């Protein structure tokens, strides 16, 4: 019996889930051992990641002219990046990063590999394949954000406003999940979804995600 979209999403997330103990950056933040300089690097990198992802998601939405569910999914993601950008400023200020430092900052190659690959997917992957691979990765990102937000409040005294960027990504998004399920189901129904390609995309996304955190952990 063919798998449903919900089943495929569940198994893909499970198969691509990273080792929870492999992240070298989040545990020091969660326990208060990371320096403010390390937190500042995270803020500075996100100022490059967010606009890049926003443009990539908009491009995927525009490409999905014959896949309305996928188009809706990526439109929601792009809108989410806009909201995240609005919340990033307070975290950046709490890390004592001013405009001059932002303009002088040179992003780390290991941190920017992830948004670069999202852009590659926006150009080369079918929208439905991209939905499944990106959704599988988001579960990992949301878990990390929840731990960071808790650590910032508990050990660094950051305000709710300063933690709002991470709270946003850590919060459940049932509407987005429903849109992803609809997009994947449409791909299954049409036969356009390629599970082998999706797994390859997802594996690379998780590798680049790991590279992001490893690069940031250098000065910890």
QUIPE-V713834 format. One record per pair of residues at least 24 apart in sequence whose C-alpha atoms are under 7 Angstrom apart, sorted by the first residue. I is the first residue (numbers start at 0). J is the second residue. Records with the same first field share a line. If there is no record, write none. Layout:
# QUIPE-V713834
I->J  J
This chain:
# QUIPE-V713834
3->184
4->180  183  184
5->180
8->131
11->135
12->135
15->201  202
16->139
22->209  212
23->212  213  216
24->212  213  215  216
25->143  147
28->147  150
29->146  147  149  150
30->150
31->150  154  155
33->219
34->219
35->94
37->215  218  219
38->94
39->91  94  96
40->215
41->215
42->90  91
43->101
44->106  110
48->111  114
49->80  84
51->114
52->114  117
53->77  80
55->117  118  121
58->121
59->121  126
63->126
68->178  181  182
69->126  127  130  182
71->178
72->175  178  179
83->164
86->163  164
87->164
89->160  161
90->161  162
93->161
109->210  211  214
110->210  211  214
112->207
113->204  207  208
127->182  183  186  192
128->192  193  197
130->179
131->183  197
132->197  198  200  201
133->201
135->201
136->201  204  205
141->168  169
142->169
144->168  169
145->169
